[in-house]
Amino acid sequence: MFGQPTLINNVETFACVPAILRRGAEWFAAIGTERSKGTKVFALAGKVKHTGLIEVPMGMTLREIVEDMGGGVPDGGQIKAVQTGGPSGGCIPAAHLDTPVDYESLGRLGSIMGSGGMIVMDQQDNMVDVARFFMEFCRDESCGKCVPCRAGTVQMHDLLCRLLARQATARDLAKLEELCDLVRNTSLCGLGITAPNPVLSTLRFFRQEYLDLLAPEPWKPATPPAPSPASADTRPQPPHPASPWLPKSSPSTVRKSAPPKGRASSRPPTRRASASPPSATWRA
Ligand code: SF4
């Protein structure tokens, strides 16, 4: 800033400095994993008995944090997922609860350490609604400087709302995934780059919940289906001369309709009768 080097750190980082000065760097480096050193403060919240701020050594598993420290889901409920990293983090399914909490392991599951948010979800939570909730936050927090984040978060939030209203089709879902890639790869700063994380991680681990919300595709293919032999021509047909089962007095012979008396007897036939309207299938 003003032509001088600038160093920006957060309070959590500054809080480690006195302990490191008192006990030494080796003591601090002995805490944590090979590449993620020290401790981390999490804000534990959601469907968990004991909520609040906790400080844990890096490398502690998600299960130890949410079940042992947090006490698990109240009333005997089951953990469905844990969202880490704040609004632009990712949702980690219960199958991965034994993952050590460090930067590398969370990254491999599509999440981040981020601001240290940790939200526990149970079986009652719909993961599409969870993604919509966090996308709403990212949309509101976008500063608007770059188009991918400014417009992309609005569009992604809109598509998630349409999904929840059962108005989105498979094409909309494909568009949502496309937008996630675009916003992640072209936004200017970390907010836009990580905003698609809740959608991408829930699509990765809970895709069926998105598919269950899809509306039927209203658009029909351009090629008409081949008519079945029975329905190829519904006009009355003269009986086959060799039809043995038709009674001799069958009325199914084609009769020419007589023109009304006194008019139009000499008018050529028009094509109006054959211009039948499209079937309901094609109008849909
Ligand atoms: S990505 Fe960053 S710079 Fe771009 S609009 Fe979002 S918050 Fe602003």
Residues whose N, C-alpha, C, O or C-beta is under 5 A from the ligand:
A	BS01	SF4	E141 S142 C143 G144 K145 C146 C149 R150 S187 L188 C189 L191 G192
